[in-house]
Each structure stands twice: as C-alpha cells, then as structure tokens.
Amino acid sequence: MVDDLNIKDINNIVFKSDKIVIICFYSSIFKPSLTTIEYISEAVKKDNQFDIYKVDYYKHKEIVKNFEVITIPTIIFFKEGKEKYRTSGSFKEKQIKDIIGFVKVC
C-alpha cells in the first residue's frame, strides 16, 4: 500500500524510520507518474524493508519545495534518514526493480 505523505509527518516518517523510505512525487493527471507508483508498489510489496509514500506535486507545494522536486515523476529513496538516491522520469518495471536493488545495498 502506498500512503499519502503530509508535511507534518515528514520528520517521523522519513528521517526517523528504520526502513528504506521511498517518496514518489506524482500527479493524478500524468499517467506515467501513476504507473511508476504501481511498479514500485509491486516491486516491494513482499519486502518489509520499505515504506512507500506518495506526494501529489500540485497539492503539496511545500513538500515539493522542501525536497527541491522540479519534475514528475520523481522518486527519492531515504535510508537511515539520509537521501540515498533520486531519479526522475518514466520507467519500465525492470528499471524500477534494478533501482530498488541498488538502493538496498547502498
């Protein structure tokens, strides 16, 4: 399941989690960003090392600004409270799995 992330929960969710946190910046009107979320969700659904959150680019401008996101979809991976990897653009399912594998060993 992919939960919405709001500004008041960022500290506890992103920076204090003992899991790898994935934040997906998306727009409901831009289908590739929704597809990216589906691919990520599917890739980690059986892996309890991850928590996935989504942020609507147009509804949560303060979060977008805080994380300096300029395009969608953008995916940011956090591990031990630090940004470990960031990528933007549309992806195929295999590419998402490769990125997740890379982040796990960072």
Buried (B, 14 or more C-beta within 10 A) or exposed (E): EBEEBBEEEBEEBBEEBEBBBBBBBBBEEBEEBBBBBEBBBEBBEEEEEBBBBBBBBEEBEEBBEEBEBEEBBBBBBBBEEEEBBBBBEEBEBEBBBEBBEEBBEE
